[in-house]
Amino acid sequence: MVLEVAEIRNRRELREFIYLPAKVNRANPLWIPPIYMDNWKFFDAKKNRAFQHADAVLALARRDGRVVGRIMGIVSRRCNELRQECTGRFGFLECYEEQDVFSALIAFVEDWARGLGMKKLVGPMGFSDQDQQGFLYEGFGHEPTLDSYHNFPYVDRFMDEAGYTKEVDYIDYIIKLSDRLPEFYEKISARAARQTEFRLVEFTKSKELKPYITRVFGLMNITYQNIYGYVPMTDAEMDALGKQYLPVIDPRFVKMVLKGEDLVGFFIGIPNMNEGLRKSKGHLFPFGILQIMAAMKKSRQLDALLAAIREDCRGRGIDVLIGAAMMRTAIAAGFEKIDSHHELETNLRMRAEVERIGGQIAKRFRIYQKAL
């Protein structure tokens, strides 16, 4: 049986690329489909501005004409320039439990990246850390969060057999909520709230968030610049990301801290929407958006989405101030737990804070690397 890997060339092949994961993961009960409307835009170089600052290739593996795998290769010119690296990325890799298909896909991107002068390949990653990254390798029984991998265990075995080793791990915590905050956390929060130079801002309506959107992403660009995998966003990318997330953001779960009129910290959460995505099969229309919104209303899990504190304001209690505010709102809304989403294993300060309030490690994700 003939196996070949080739770059996609037309819209029909892009459709095969986009919808392959649903077939591969048909027997994976916890897998969630993407929002396909967003996927079509993401993989379209004319609509996704990230392509302007990167070289990219999308490829499909076929065995006797049948699609059996996919992969994306990315060289982020902007990231390599900033970090003085020659590093390529692979991502969005999907295949059945067939080692030869996996090996052919990863070899295709290795050759492609090598041809562009890259000395190293890492992944799975996207254009930035806002995209899917890190294969799940512990915690397969836990619900995934939006834009995180929930691959089969065989994928990690295939990575090892292909000669890849650990680049960095991400930790995902579950924080169980009771009917009130821990007493010690209440005291620390009250102490932080008494600082007159900082002001907690909370929201009730989506329109109240609009003036802060670009400020949030601007703070991310400043505070995330040294975080692994982060690529600073342009104004156009900030605007596109804001339009993507604002419709599904519940303003109750957005907490910000101002120093004067300067935004110095924020925490954004989102009710888990997995059941809605599964029922809608990733399609917003005609009824998918209603199924997703209904799932978010019924969900008892709040997923952390984004958070940042300006460096010169860290260690001043802002993390406790916004964390306690988020937990109070979640408890009042009937949530039973918070999923921390990805935390870099090296972010010991944040991990200690999460563990101090009872966070338990639920999942681990791994980014792999290989010298080319």
C-alpha positions as CSV (number, residue, x, y, z in Angstrom):
1,M,0.0,0.0,0.0
2,V,1.4,3.3,-1.1
3,L,1.9,6.0,1.6
4,E,2.7,9.6,0.5
5,V,2.7,13.0,2.2
6,A,2.1,16.1,0.1
7,E,1.4,19.8,0.7
8,I,-2.3,20.7,0.3
9,R,-3.0,22.7,-2.9
10,N,-6.7,23.6,-2.9
11,R,-9.8,24.1,-0.9
12,R,-11.0,20.5,-1.2
13,E,-7.7,19.3,0.4
14,L,-8.0,22.0,3.1
15,R,-11.4,20.7,3.9
16,E,-9.9,17.2,4.3
17,F,-7.2,18.7,6.6
18,I,-9.7,20.5,8.8
19,Y,-12.2,17.6,9.2
20,L,-9.7,14.8,9.7
21,P,-9.4,15.1,13.5
22,A,-13.1,14.3,13.9
23,K,-12.5,11.0,12.1
24,V,-9.3,10.1,14.0
25,N,-10.9,10.9,17.3
26,R,-14.2,9.2,16.7
27,A,-13.5,6.7,19.5
28,N,-12.2,9.4,21.9
29,P,-15.1,10.3,24.2
30,L,-13.5,13.4,25.7
31,W,-12.3,14.9,22.4
32,I,-14.0,18.2,21.5
33,P,-14.3,19.5,18.0
34,P,-13.0,22.9,17.1
35,I,-15.4,25.7,16.1
36,Y,-15.0,25.1,12.4
37,M,-15.9,28.6,11.4
38,D,-12.8,29.7,13.3
39,N,-10.7,26.8,11.8
40,W,-11.4,27.9,8.3
41,K,-10.1,31.4,9.1
42,F,-7.1,30.1,11.0
43,F,-5.8,28.0,8.2
44,D,-6.5,30.6,5.5
45,A,-3.3,32.7,4.8
46,K,-5.5,35.5,3.4
47,K,-7.6,35.8,6.6
48,N,-5.1,34.8,9.4
49,R,-2.6,37.7,9.8
50,A,-0.1,35.4,11.5
51,F,0.9,34.1,8.1
52,Q,2.3,37.5,7.3
53,H,5.1,36.9,9.8
54,A,5.7,33.2,9.2
55,D,6.5,30.6,6.7
56,A,3.9,27.7,6.8
57,V,3.0,24.5,5.1
58,L,0.0,22.3,5.5
59,A,0.3,18.6,4.5
60,L,-1.8,15.5,4.2
61,A,-0.7,11.9,4.4
62,R,-2.6,9.5,2.0
63,R,-2.5,5.7,1.9
64,D,-3.8,4.5,-1.5
65,G,-5.6,7.7,-1.8
66,R,-7.3,7.7,1.6
67,V,-6.4,10.6,4.0
68,V,-4.7,9.0,7.1
69,G,-2.9,12.0,8.7
70,R,-2.2,15.7,8.7
71,I,0.5,18.1,9.9
72,M,1.4,21.8,9.8
73,G,4.9,23.2,9.7
74,I,5.6,26.8,10.9
75,V,8.7,28.9,10.9
76,S,7.9,32.1,12.9
77,R,10.3,34.6,11.5
78,R,9.2,37.2,14.1
79,C,9.9,34.8,17.0
80,N,13.2,33.6,15.6
81,E,14.4,37.2,15.1
82,L,13.4,38.2,18.6
83,R,15.1,35.1,20.2
84,Q,18.0,34.8,17.8
85,E,17.0,31.3,16.9
86,C,16.7,29.0,13.9
87,T,13.8,27.0,15.2
88,G,10.9,25.5,13.3
89,R,7.6,24.2,14.7
90,F,5.2,21.4,13.9
91,G,1.6,21.4,15.0
92,F,-2.0,20.2,14.4
93,L,-0.6,16.7,13.9
94,E,-3.3,14.1,13.7
95,C,-3.1,10.5,12.6
96,Y,-4.5,7.0,13.4
97,E,-2.4,4.6,15.4
98,E,0.0,4.0,12.5
99,Q,3.7,4.6,13.3
100,D,4.7,4.8,9.6
101,V,2.2,7.5,8.9
102,F,3.3,9.5,11.9
103,S,7.0,9.1,11.0
104,A,6.3,10.2,7.4
105,L,4.4,13.3,8.5
106,I,7.1,14.5,11.0
107,A,9.8,13.7,8.5
108,F,8.0,15.9,5.9
109,V,8.1,18.9,8.2
110,E,11.7,18.2,9.3
111,D,12.8,18.3,5.7
112,W,10.7,21.4,5.0
113,A,12.1,23.2,8.0
114,R,15.7,22.1,7.3
115,G,15.3,23.5,3.8
116,L,14.5,26.9,5.4
117,G,17.7,26.8,7.4
118,M,16.2,25.7,10.7
119,K,18.5,23.8,13.2
120,K,15.8,22.6,15.5
121,L,12.1,21.5,15.4
122,V,9.7,21.8,18.3
123,G,6.1,21.1,18.8
124,P,3.3,20.7,18.8
125,M,2.9,24.4,18.6
126,G,1.0,27.0,16.5
127,F,2.0,30.5,15.5
128,S,2.0,31.6,19.2
129,D,1.1,30.2,22.6
130,Q,-2.5,31.3,22.0
131,D,-2.8,28.3,19.7
132,Q,-3.0,24.6,20.5
133,Q,0.3,23.4,22.0
134,G,1.7,20.5,23.9
135,F,0.5,16.9,23.5
136,L,-1.4,15.5,26.5
137,Y,0.6,12.8,28.1
138,E,-0.9,12.5,31.6
139,G,-4.5,13.0,32.7
140,F,-6.4,11.5,29.8
141,G,-9.5,11.0,31.9
142,H,-10.0,14.7,32.5
143,E,-12.1,17.1,30.4
144,P,-10.0,19.2,28.0
145,T,-10.2,23.0,27.8
146,L,-10.7,25.1,24.7
147,D,-7.8,25.0,22.3
148,S,-5.9,22.2,24.1
149,Y,-4.9,18.8,22.8
150,H,-6.7,15.7,23.9
151,N,-4.7,13.2,21.8
152,F,-4.6,9.4,22.3
153,P,-1.7,8.1,24.4
154,Y,0.0,6.5,21.4
155,V,1.0,9.9,20.1
156,D,3.5,10.4,22.9
157,R,4.9,6.9,22.2
158,F,5.3,7.8,18.5
159,M,7.2,11.0,19.5
160,D,9.7,9.0,21.5
161,E,10.2,6.5,18.7
162,A,10.8,9.4,16.3
163,G,13.7,10.5,18.4
164,Y,12.1,13.5,20.1
165,T,12.8,14.5,23.6
166,K,11.2,16.9,26.1
167,E,11.5,20.6,25.4
168,V,9.2,21.8,28.2
169,D,6.1,20.7,30.1
170,Y,2.8,22.4,30.9
171,I,0.9,21.6,34.1
172,D,-2.9,21.8,34.3
173,Y,-4.5,22.1,37.8
174,I,-8.0,21.6,39.0
175,I,-9.1,23.8,41.9
176,K,-12.2,22.5,43.7
177,L,-14.5,25.1,45.1
178,S,-16.5,25.0,48.3
179,D,-19.2,27.5,49.4
180,R,-16.6,30.0,50.5
181,L,-13.0,31.0,50.1
182,P,-10.4,29.5,52.5
183,E,-10.1,31.7,55.5
184,F,-6.4,32.5,55.0
185,Y,-7.1,33.5,51.4
186,E,-9.9,35.9,52.6
187,K,-7.5,37.6,54.9
188,I,-4.8,38.0,52.3
189,S,-7.4,39.2,49.8
190,A,-8.7,41.8,52.3
191,R,-5.2,43.0,53.0
192,A,-4.5,43.4,49.2
193,A,-7.8,45.3,48.7
194,R,-6.8,47.9,51.3
195,Q,-4.0,49.1,49.0
196,T,-5.2,52.4,47.7
197,E,-3.0,52.5,44.7
198,F,-4.7,49.5,43.1
199,R,-8.3,49.3,42.1
200,L,-10.2,46.1,41.3
201,V,-12.6,46.5,38.3
202,E,-15.4,44.0,37.7
203,F,-18.0,43.9,34.9
204,T,-21.6,43.0,34.3
205,K,-22.1,43.8,30.6
206,S,-20.1,42.9,27.5
207,K,-20.1,46.5,26.3
208,E,-18.2,47.5,29.4
209,L,-15.3,45.3,28.2
210,K,-14.7,46.8,24.8
211,P,-12.6,49.8,25.9
212,Y,-10.2,47.4,27.7
213,I,-9.7,44.8,24.9
214,T,-6.6,46.4,23.3
215,R,-5.2,47.3,26.7
216,V,-5.4,43.6,27.8
217,F,-3.5,42.4,24.7
218,G,-1.0,45.3,25.1
219,L,-0.3,44.1,28.6
220,M,0.1,40.6,27.3
221,N,2.7,41.7,24.8
222,I,4.7,43.3,27.7
223,T,4.3,40.6,30.3
224,Y,4.4,37.5,28.0
225,Q,7.5,38.5,26.0
226,N,9.8,36.1,27.8
227,I,7.2,33.3,28.1
228,Y,8.1,30.2,26.1
229,G,6.6,30.2,22.7
230,Y,5.0,33.7,22.9
231,V,5.0,35.9,19.8
232,P,4.0,39.5,20.3
233,M,0.8,40.4,18.6
234,T,0.3,43.2,16.1
235,D,-2.6,45.6,16.4
236,A,-4.4,43.8,13.7
237,E,-4.0,40.4,15.5
238,M,-5.2,41.9,18.7
239,D,-8.3,43.2,17.0
240,A,-9.0,39.8,15.4
241,L,-8.5,37.9,18.6
242,G,-10.8,40.3,20.5
243,K,-13.5,39.8,17.9
244,Q,-13.1,36.0,18.2
245,Y,-13.4,35.8,22.0
246,L,-15.6,38.8,23.0
247,P,-18.9,37.1,21.9
248,V,-18.3,34.1,24.3
249,I,-16.8,36.0,27.2
250,D,-19.1,36.3,30.2
251,P,-18.2,39.7,31.7
252,R,-18.7,38.4,35.2
253,F,-15.6,36.3,34.8
254,V,-13.3,39.1,33.8
255,K,-11.4,40.8,36.6
256,M,-9.0,43.7,36.1
257,V,-6.7,45.8,38.4
258,L,-5.9,49.4,37.6
259,K,-3.2,51.6,39.0
260,G,-4.5,55.0,38.4
261,E,-5.8,54.6,34.9
262,D,-3.1,52.0,33.9
263,L,-4.1,48.4,33.5
264,V,-1.6,46.4,35.6
265,G,-3.4,43.0,35.9
266,F,-6.2,40.9,34.6
267,F,-7.8,37.4,34.8
268,I,-10.3,36.1,32.3
269,G,-12.2,32.9,32.7
270,I,-14.8,31.1,30.6
271,P,-17.4,28.5,31.5
272,N,-16.5,25.2,30.0
273,M,-18.4,24.7,26.7
274,N,-17.3,21.1,25.8
275,E,-20.8,19.6,25.8
276,G,-22.1,22.3,23.5
277,L,-19.2,21.8,21.1
278,R,-19.9,18.0,21.1
279,K,-23.6,18.4,20.5
280,S,-23.1,21.0,17.8
281,K,-20.2,19.0,16.3
282,G,-18.3,22.3,16.0
283,H,-20.8,24.1,13.8
284,L,-22.3,27.4,15.0
285,F,-25.3,27.3,12.7
286,P,-28.2,26.7,12.6
287,F,-28.4,25.7,16.2
288,G,-24.8,25.2,17.4
289,I,-24.4,28.6,19.0
290,L,-27.5,27.9,21.1
291,Q,-26.2,24.5,22.2
292,I,-22.8,26.1,23.1
293,M,-24.4,28.9,25.1
294,A,-26.7,26.4,26.9
295,A,-23.7,24.2,27.8
296,M,-21.9,27.2,29.2
297,K,-24.9,28.1,31.4
298,K,-25.1,24.6,32.7
299,S,-21.4,24.0,33.2
300,R,-20.0,23.6,36.7
301,Q,-16.4,24.1,35.6
302,L,-14.8,27.5,34.9
303,D,-11.8,27.4,32.6
304,A,-9.0,30.0,33.1
305,L,-8.3,31.6,29.8
306,L,-5.8,34.5,30.2
307,A,-4.1,36.2,33.0
308,A,-1.2,38.7,33.4
309,I,0.3,41.1,36.0
310,R,2.7,43.8,35.0
311,E,6.2,42.9,36.2
312,D,6.8,46.0,38.4
313,C,3.5,45.3,40.3
314,R,4.1,41.7,41.1
315,G,4.5,40.6,44.7
316,R,2.0,43.3,45.7
317,G,-1.0,41.1,46.2
318,I,-2.6,41.7,42.8
319,D,-2.7,38.0,42.1
320,V,-4.6,37.3,45.3
321,L,-6.9,40.3,44.7
322,I,-8.1,39.1,41.2
323,G,-7.9,35.4,42.1
324,A,-10.1,35.8,45.1
325,A,-12.6,38.0,43.2
326,M,-12.8,35.3,40.4
327,M,-13.3,32.5,43.0
328,R,-16.1,34.5,44.8
329,T,-17.9,35.1,41.5
330,A,-17.5,31.4,40.5
331,I,-18.8,30.2,43.8
332,A,-21.8,32.6,43.6
333,A,-22.6,31.3,40.1
334,G,-22.6,27.7,41.3
335,F,-19.3,26.5,39.8
336,E,-17.7,23.5,41.5
337,K,-14.2,23.8,40.1
338,I,-11.7,25.9,38.1
339,D,-9.4,24.5,35.5
340,S,-6.2,26.5,35.5
341,H,-5.4,25.6,31.8
342,H,-1.7,25.5,30.9
343,E,0.9,26.6,33.4
344,L,4.6,26.4,32.5
345,E,6.3,23.9,34.8
346,T,9.0,26.5,35.3
347,N,6.5,29.1,36.5
348,L,7.0,28.1,40.1
349,R,5.6,31.2,41.6
350,M,2.2,30.8,39.9
351,R,2.2,27.1,40.6
352,A,2.8,27.7,44.3
353,E,-0.1,30.1,44.4
354,V,-2.4,27.7,42.7
355,E,-1.4,24.8,45.0
356,R,-1.8,27.1,48.1
357,I,-5.5,27.4,47.4
358,G,-5.9,23.6,46.9
359,G,-5.1,23.1,43.2
360,Q,-4.3,19.5,42.3
361,I,-2.4,18.5,39.2
362,A,-4.9,17.0,36.7
363,K,-3.0,17.0,33.3
364,R,0.4,17.4,31.9
365,F,1.2,18.5,28.4
366,R,4.6,18.2,26.6
367,I,6.3,20.1,23.9
368,Y,9.0,18.0,22.2
369,Q,12.2,19.0,20.4
370,K,14.7,17.5,18.0
371,A,17.9,18.9,16.5
372,L,17.7,18.9,12.7
